[in-house]
Amino acid sequence: SILAVATARGTPTRPSSFLQFSGYHWEVRRNTNGDGHRYDPANAWTDERGLLHLRISKQLKGWLNGQVRLSRSLGYGLYKVIVDDVGHLEPAAVFTIFTWDDFGPSREMSIEMSRWGEPEDKNGQFVVQPWDVPANAVRFMTPPGKVTYWIKWEPGSVLFKATRASGPGMVTIAEHQFTSDVPSAGEERLSIGLYSYISSPLPMQHEAEIIVERFEYLP
């Protein structure tokens, strides 16, 4: 009496909540993996203006982080994220924009804003994996203030950019194009997160918050 059987793959990370931001549906991450970083759904929300807030909060057992992920893959195209300011972050805090595929190769590419616990280090980098290949990571310095981060992803190429503004008069802070180890499109999804780097030689001292003003995508 069975006429057909169908199966559908689930996702290994089950979000506890969702939010709407910049016209897209995002999953709010909770603490479900074993990498040592812990996430609290309360540390990601949108305000009455529609801006996305991400927070690192303190509790007795350590730091709780905030992260959101698009509910679907967008693939190749131009990704644009406007961030209010990262210049105030402590050396151990990490603000990141990255792609990740749960089901196959990681397809990880990222813009990471952090000094990784070293106060004198530059506070930004563009990365394609594996990160420990010298040509796969480019460090740069981002000044305080509003910055727009760009990822232009095409077959065999990804162009990263950080700019001072997004319209006429745009000033480029840093820019780099990778043509090696660039992943192909698959089931990756874009995530935006703020977390405390647990291996930092200089641990976090205070809670932190980042405001993301807008996300845009053009295929």
N, C-alpha and C positions, 0 to 999 in steps of 0.2 A: 504493500500500500504506500510505500515511500516513492514519490515521483522524482524528487531532486534533493540534493544535499549541498549546502553552501557553507563555507567557512570564511571568517573575517579575522584578520590579525588585530589584536588589541595593542595597547601601548603599555610599556613597562612602568611608566611614571604616571600615576593616577592623580590628577590635580584635585585639590579640595575645593577650588572655586575658579570662577572665570571673571573677566572684566572686559569692557569695551574701551578701546583707546585708538584714536585717530581713524575711526571707521573700521577697525579690525577686531576680531575676537581673539582674546589671549587667555591662555591657561596660566593660573598662578601656581607656582611651584611650592610644594611642601617637602618636608624632609623624608625622602624615600630611598635615597641611595647610600652607599657606604664610603664616600670619598672624604668623610670627615667634616664637610661643610654642612651646616644645618640651616634649614629654611622654614620660615613662618609665613603662612598666607596673609597674616595681618601686616606684613612688611611690604606689601605691594597694593596700591590703590590709586584711584583717580579722584581728583577733587572736583568742585563745582564748575571749574573752568575746563574740565576735560584733560588736565595735565596728569601725567603718570608720575607717582611718587614711589621711590624705592628706598628702603631703609635697612640699616644694620642696627639691631637693638641688642641690649645687654640683658642676660639673665644669669642666674647663679651657676649654671653649667657651661656658660660661655656665650658666644655671639650667635645671634640668629640673623639670617640674611634674607634678601628679597629678590625674586626673579619672576619674569613672565616669559611665555613662549607663544608664538603664533599657533593658532589651532590647526593650521594647514601649511603645507609647503607652497612656496611661491616660485621657486626655481630661479633660473637665470633672470637678470634684470638689474635695475638700479635701486638700491636701498638707501634711504636717507633718514638719519636720526638727529634731531635737534635737541641739545642738552643745555640746560641752564648754566651749569658751572661744575667743573671737576677740580679746580685749583685748590679748593679747601680740604680735599680729602687727606687723611693721614697716610703715611707711607705704607701701612699694612692694608689699606682699603683698596678694593678692586672694582672698578666699573667696567663692564664688558658687554659688547655686542657681538654675538657669534652664531654660527650655524652648527647644527648637530643632527645626525641621523641615528635614530634608535635601532634601525633594522639591518643595516649593512655597514659599509665603511662609515667612519664617523663624519666624513665630509666637513670637517671642522675648519673654519676660517674665523678670525676674530680681530676686533679692535679692542685692546685692553688698556685701560687707563689706570696705572698703578706704578708705584716705585718699588713694589715687592719688598717692602720693609727697609729699603735703603734710602735714607733721607736725601742723599746727594745725587741719587740716580735720576735719569729722565723719567717722566711720568706717563709716557705713552708708547705703545708699540702696535704695529701691524703684523699679523702672524698667519701663516698657513702651516698645517701640520705635515710632517713632524716638526715641532718647534725647535728641536735641538740641532737641526741642520742650519749652519750659519746663515745661509742665504734666505732662510724662510722666516726670519724675524728682523724687523727694522724698527729701531727705537727713535723716538722724537720727543720734543718738549711742547706741551700745550699750556699756554698762559691762562690765567683766570678769566672768567667771563663766558658768555654764551658761545658754543661751538657746534658746528654741523659736521656730522661724520657720514661719509659716503662709502658705499661698497658697490662697485660696478662689476658684476659677475657675468662673464661670457664663457663659452666653451674654450678651455685652455688658458684663460686669463682672468685675473681679478685685479682691479684697480682700487686701492684704498686712498682716502683723502680726508683731511681734517681742514675745515675752513672757518674763517671768522664770521662770515655771514652767508646767506643762501641765495641772495638776489644780486642786483647790480652792485658793483664795488666789492665783490667777494675777494677776500684775501686768503690765500692758501697758507696754512700753517705747516702741513706735511703732506706728502703724496708719494705713493710707491705702487708700482705694478709688478705683480708676480706672474710668471709664465711657467714655472716649474712646480710640481706637486699640487697644482690647482685641482680640486675635486670636480667631478662631473655632477650635474644635478641628479637628485634622486628623491628621497623622502625626507630630506633635511628640513628643519624649520628654524626660523630666526628666534633667538632669545635675547633679552636685555636683562642684565642682572647687576646687583651690587652685593659684594660679600667681603668678609674679613679673611685675609690670607693666613691660614693657620700655621704655615711654616715660616712666617715672618720673624726675622731676628729682633724686630722691634714691634711688639704686639700692639693691637689697638688699645687706645686709652679712653675714647669717647664714642658715643653713638654717632652715626652718620646718615645723611639723607641726600639723595640726588633727585632732581626734577627733570623729567624728559618732556619737552614741550610738544613734540610732534614726531610721528613716523610717516614716511611716504614710500611708496613703491611704484616703479614704472617698469613694465615688462620690456 
